[in-house]
Amino acid sequence: MTQDVRRFSSPEADGGRVPWVDAAKGVCIILVVMMHATLGVGEAMGGEGFMHDVVAFARPFRMPDFFLVSGLFLSRVIDRGWRGYADKRVVHFLYFYLLWLLIQSGVKFGQVSGGSFSGFAGHLAVALVEPYGTLWFIYLLAVFSMVTKLLRGVPSMLLLGAAAALESRQSIPNGFC
């Protein structure tokens, strides 16, 4: 009996998964779904409820936490060759992005295509370069995975300095640069 319990709860038994990390990802996903549901219902009903306060509270950390947790175990795969790395970190996210892009675009066919199949194809082509609305984070997980692999050998302090410069550039008002 004890061996059965350990088999289901040990990280080695399920491919090195850590339960609290999966739970943290789940909480982030729930917060994202809660935001879309709450804001959509609030807009349709013309009012706000207590869930709007929860959504506002979670806003500053919801997505940064998701990206942080998603990258926690990157060290397990980053030193693999490009083929193994791309399979684990890039193709995985692109598959889900494309799948949900097709599902959401199909549901909103008239809105995204103008009612024509050529418009639909054009919408899908643009979505390969510019992420589609609610799916941007899946797209960016693939992009960040590729960028991380490409910048693997760059010294950490140089990366931090470049990131700080890019971030401070955003806060400079137009006309000053």
Buried (B, 14 or more C-beta within 10 A) or exposed (E): EEEEEEEEEEEEEEEEEEEEBEEBBEBBEEBBEBBEEBBEBBEEEEEBEEBBEBBEEBEEEBBEBBEEBBBEEBEEBBEBEEEEBBEBBBBBBBEBBBEBBEEBBEEEBEEBBEEEEEBBEBBBEEBEEEBBEEBBBBBBBBBBBBEBBEEEEEEEEEEEEEEEEEEEEEEEEEEEE
